[in-house]
Amino acid sequence: MKQSEIKELSIEELKERLAEQKKQHADLKVAHSVTPLENPLQIRKTRRTVARLATELTKRELQ
C-alpha cells in the first residue's frame, strides 16, 4: 500500500487496515517458520505497510 493511498483513508479505515495488516504479518511469519514461503519478501512488505499505517494514524491523532 502506497503512502498516497494511506493519506486518503479516514481514521477508522486506518485502524481497520492496521488490524488486518498486523494479522496478515503474523500469519505470514508463522507460515514461514513452518515451511519457507515462496516469496519471503512478502513479510518485509507487510511489516513496512504496518509501520506506514501506524505512523499515519499517530500523526493524525496528534493533530
C-alpha positions as CSV (number, residue, x, y, z in Angstrom):
1,M,0.0,0.0,0.0
2,K,1.4,3.3,-1.1
3,Q,1.7,6.4,1.1
4,S,-0.6,8.4,-1.2
5,E,-3.3,5.7,-0.7
6,I,-2.9,5.7,3.1
7,K,-3.3,9.5,3.3
8,E,-6.8,9.2,1.6
9,L,-8.1,6.9,4.3
10,S,-10.2,8.0,7.3
11,I,-9.0,7.3,10.9
12,E,-11.5,4.4,11.2
13,E,-10.3,2.9,7.9
14,L,-6.7,3.3,9.1
15,K,-7.5,1.4,12.2
16,E,-9.2,-1.4,10.3
17,R,-6.4,-1.7,7.7
18,L,-3.8,-1.7,10.5
19,A,-5.5,-4.6,12.3
20,E,-5.8,-6.5,9.0
21,Q,-2.2,-6.0,8.1
22,K,-0.9,-7.0,11.6
23,K,-2.9,-10.2,11.4
24,Q,-1.6,-10.9,7.9
25,H,2.0,-10.2,9.1
26,A,1.6,-12.6,12.0
27,D,0.1,-15.3,9.7
28,L,3.0,-14.9,7.2
29,K,5.6,-15.2,10.0
30,V,4.0,-18.4,11.3
31,A,3.6,-19.9,7.8
32,H,7.3,-19.1,7.0
33,S,8.5,-20.7,10.2
34,V,6.6,-23.9,9.4
35,T,7.6,-24.1,5.7
36,P,9.6,-21.5,3.8
37,L,7.4,-19.1,1.8
38,E,7.8,-19.0,-2.0
39,N,8.3,-15.2,-1.7
40,P,9.7,-14.3,1.8
41,L,9.8,-10.6,0.8
42,Q,6.1,-10.5,1.5
43,I,6.9,-10.5,5.2
44,R,9.0,-7.3,4.7
45,K,6.3,-5.7,2.6
46,T,3.6,-6.3,5.2
47,R,5.8,-5.1,8.1
48,R,6.5,-1.9,6.3
49,T,2.9,-1.4,5.5
50,V,2.0,-1.8,9.2
51,A,4.6,0.8,10.0
52,R,3.2,3.2,7.4
53,L,-0.3,2.8,8.7
54,A,0.7,3.2,12.3
55,T,2.8,6.3,11.6
56,E,-0.1,8.0,9.7
57,L,-2.5,7.1,12.5
58,T,-0.2,8.5,15.2
59,K,0.3,11.6,13.1
60,R,-3.4,12.3,12.7
61,E,-4.1,11.6,16.4
62,L,-1.5,14.2,17.4
63,Q,-3.1,16.9,15.3
